[in-house]
């Protein structure tokens, strides 16, 4: 069973504005001890608006073996201002799902350079 991923907080300009009420977020993470278990083949990304029950899920395929400390990236798009989102990331090996990590992304203020946001 794979260890949980670890979210990276020091992303330069992680937030961008697509349209007046829509924003995007560059999600980055590393994998805790990737060599300690079978190779991770994908991640299951779940996202939901805070306060709602429905999760939207997609699979992020991993092409090569993940190195220790390797930074992985996925762009979250079509996020609605000023809503907050709960993001869940779960590693998957050929033997099944590993431990998940959850974070909350909150848009705050207007999107100027640098944009304002909170990531918990």
Secondary structure, DSSP 8 states (H G I E B T S, - for coil): ----EEE----TT-EEEEETTEEEEEEEEEETTGGGSS-EEEEEEEEEETT----EEEEEE--S---TT--EEEEEEEEETT-EEEEEEEEEETTEEEEEEEEEEEE-S---SS--EEE-
